[in-house]
């Protein structure tokens, strides 16, 4: 498998850490081709300390001030690219729980067809329901605005 870095931007994420990192550890904790980079965007809660203590396998970085979701992701992206030189980047939100095999299902078609530049998995509503679809993909309008192609 190609080298994949999962990037997660965290802010006041303490309530979500167990679902997120326990699921990543369960399915990808011993996979040498997967690295998890989390960026704590100067959370005032104990997010940084908890990740550092409970999930030492996560490459954790921290901003000195809250810079917002987009800038935190940009900082983590630059860090991941220069530190790990991955073939693929995968972005997760902090309120996520993953299932085994999701990365393989995304990476396989990207490797097979180099005209594909981006992929998204099926996203279910979490943690409220495991059978309600949030989205199966995003599309771009002719003006370049993104929108959800299916919800429900």
N, C-alpha and C positions, 0 to 999 in steps of 0.2 A: 504494500500500500504506500501511496505517496505521503510525504510529511504534511500533516494538517495541524494548524494552530487554531484552537477555539479561543475566541476573545469574548470576555464578559465584562461589561461595565457595571460596577456596583455602586449603589448609593442607598444608605439606610436599608441594606438588604438582609439584615440579621434574620427576619422571619422566614426568608426563602432559602437560606444557605443549605439547610439539611437536604431538602428535596433536590436542589440543584447539584450540589457537589457529591452527595451520596449516589445519585444516579450516574453521574459522570464517572465516579470511581468504580462503581459496580461494572460498567460496561467498557470503560476505556482506561482504567487506572493502571493496568499493566501493559498497555499497548505502546510500544516504542515509537510508533508513527504518529501518535497524538500527544500534543502538549496543550495544557490549559494555561492561558494568561488571563489573569483577572486584574482589573484596575479599580481600586477603591477611590472614588471621586471625593475624597475628604469627608467621608460620612461622619456625622456627629455621634452616631451610635457605635456600638462595638464591632461593626462589620470587619474592619481590618484585623483586629486582634483575634476574632473568632476564626477567620480564614487562616491566618498565620498559625494559630494553635491547632485547629482541628483538621486542616487540610494542607499539610506542609508540602505536598506534591504539586500544589498550585503555584505557578510563578506569579507572585503578587507584587504589584507596583501600586504606588499611592501618589495622588496629586497633593500639592501643598495647599490648594484652595479648590473649592467646588467650581469646576469649569463647565459643567453641563455634559449631557450625554454624548453629543456629537464630538466635542473636543476630547473628552476622555477616550472615546473609541479611536479617534485619530492618534492620540498619544500611544495607546496600546498597540495599534496597528503598526506604527513606526517602530516601536520597540520589538514587536514580534518579527517583523521583516528583517531588521538588522541583527537580531539575536539568533533567530532560528532558521531563516531563509526557507520558509515553507513553500510548498507548491500550491497549497490552498489555505485560505482563511475562512473560518466559520464563526459567525457572530451569534451569540445567545443572549437573551434577556435574563435578568436575574431571577425572574419568577418562572423559571423553566424546570421541567423534569424531562429527561431524555429517555428514550427506549433504545435497547441494544440494536445495533445494526443501522441506525439512522445515518451515520456518517458514510458507511460503505454504500448505502443506497444513493447518496448524493454524489459521492466521489466517482463511482463507477461510470455513470454516463458522461461526467465531465472529462474523464480520462479517455473515453472512447471517441468523443466528438469534440474536437478542439474549437469548434465554432460556438459551443455553449460557453457563455461567460459567467453565468450566475445560476444558482439553483436554490430552491427553498423547499423544505419538507412540509408535509401536512402538519398543520398546527391546530391542536385541540385546545379548548378552554381549560385552563389550569389555574388554580386547584379545584375549581368548583364542579367540574364535570370532566369525565374522560371519554364522553361519547358525543360531545357537541363540537362541531368543526368551527374553528375560528377563521381559518383561511387555507386554501389549497394553492395559493399563488398570488402574485401581484402582476399587474399589467401597467403599461404606460399609455396615456392618451396621446393623441397626435400633437398635443402641446408639451408633452414630456412630463406630465404630472402622473404620479403613481396612484393606483387605486386597487382595492381588493376585488379580485375577479369572482370570488364566491365566499359567502358567509352563511352560517346557519347550522 
